[in-house]
Amino acid sequence: MSEPASSSIDKDARIAELEAALAARDTLIDTLRHQLAQLRRMTFGQSSEKLALQIEQLELALEELEGEAEVADSRTTDTARAERVPVRALPDHLPRAERRIEPEAGSCTCPACGGALRPLGQDSDEQLDVAPVQWRVIRTVRPKYSCRACDRIVQAPAPVKAIARGKASFATLAHVVVHKFDHHLPLYRQAEMMAAQGIDIDRSTLAGWAGQAAHLLDPIVSRIREEGLKAAKLHTDDTPVPMLVPGKGRTAQARLWAYVVDDRASGAATPALAWYRFTPDRSGIHPQSELRSFTGLLQADGYAGYEKLYEGNRIREVACWAHFRRKIFECHQTSPTPLTTDLLDRIAGLYRIEEDVRGQPPDIRRRQRQEQARPQIDALRGAIDDALRRLSPKSAMAKALAYGRKRWDALTRYTGEGMAEIDNNIAERAIRSIAIGRKNWLFAGSKAGGERAAAIYSVIETAKLNGVEPQAYIADVIEKIASGWPASRWGDLMPWNWQPEQQQIAQAA
């Protein structure tokens, strides 16, 4: 007996309903698995973004090498192993302290027969040694003289001090700020280290010293920003910095924004520089205000606060392939598929092209990108469009691909701009030290403290970008500024023009 037609239709509808429910469940599971993987990475971090297959291959190769090494070690003697240790000369600029060891307390007679010993040669060996930081006191003496004829008193003028009525030298101020913001040592920890050497300095005193250093560096920071805004291309990024809310005993989420000029990869001879801005929140008004006079390329992430900057085409957006790749890689880590592997391989091919053009002039970079990268990018777009037609819009992979397609023009703009970079890693490197530092100093004590940190980071990072040792630079520059350095010669004090005193003396000679 055949079933009624209505019963068959009900079954088909029920099957379709169950299939839709299963598809929704699979999408939800995929989304939750992706979110869980993200939370694990945020909690425990990761050392690098390697494909799972590559990691397995490396682990197998490592096991094979370790096995071969164990066999080889069992067949070699201690002498042979010692001969393979490379001997590296220690730097010539380090001071040498000689320790001479004579046989039997300097005896001049042979221990075997009693005969006289004559010099034959010597063996020497050098070892790297360390001594604790040596603090010292500089005592300034200014003799007074009187004229026997007119009784006039003659005395040299008092040298300028780093802090009026203070006890810290300019070198001490530089030591404190560099150790906090470059070596990530909080002030309380520096106070403990000084106390261990018998120097009792309160943390609040160290904070005052850091504030004075930042104040003296204001002209340098202003000049760095002025030069940066004249550039044709900027990299920018931001990172959260907790700020203590006065009177409430809790912190609020403030931000430090980095703005970087670094065109060395396109063969430019212009100086690299970076400046930072501290803001109490992440409102888009902050980068809009900071860059209101800037014209050119802006390499940044997809933060919505930048959108108004791109209106009118005064500033042209160049998006970051590293951000796009990272979203695909997160999906690959959660559930690797032939699609994720293929897309990651395609993006890796674009980066291989960049390795070949790094350091070349902009016109050469542009030509090679148009010839080599552009066809690969067009093929990649086709693969992405095809995948989006097949994927559920709610899946994590579809959202990752939609992120890239939405910014496709900005992602591909670098191929037509020889000065542009494929990603925004220049700015990400500029905020890396902040991310490390805040794990140690935890939070900014106030808005003024955050602005002080931004100023000092600007000087330290710019000095490092120009191959200048920050502590020596800051110690010399703040002393010159405090001593009345003429404003007409600010350029001589900028990190890209500054030279150590020994080098200046050598050039003058």
Secondary structure as UniProt FT lines:
FT   HELIX           5..44
FT   HELIX           52..74
FT   HELIX           78..83
FT   TURN            92..93
FT   TURN            103..106
FT   TURN            111..113
FT   STRAND          144..146
FT   TURN            148..150
FT   STRAND          153..155
FT   TURN            164..165
FT   HELIX           170..181
FT   HELIX           187..195
FT   TURN            196..198
FT   HELIX           203..216
FT   HELIX           218..229
FT   STRAND          233..245
FT   TURN            246..249
FT   STRAND          250..261
FT   HELIX           264..266
FT   STRAND          273..279
FT   HELIX           285..290
FT   TURN            291..293
FT   STRAND          296..299
FT   HELIX           304..313
FT   STRAND          315..318
FT   HELIX           321..334
FT   HELIX           338..357
FT   TURN            358..359
FT   HELIX           362..368
FT   HELIX           369..373
FT   HELIX           374..390
FT   TURN            393..394
FT   HELIX           396..406
FT   HELIX           408..412
FT   HELIX           413..416
FT   TURN            418..419
FT   HELIX           425..430
FT   HELIX           432..441
FT   HELIX           447..465
FT   TURN            466..467
FT   HELIX           470..482
FT   TURN            483..484
FT   HELIX           487..489
FT   HELIX           490..493
FT   TURN            495..497
FT   HELIX           501..508
//
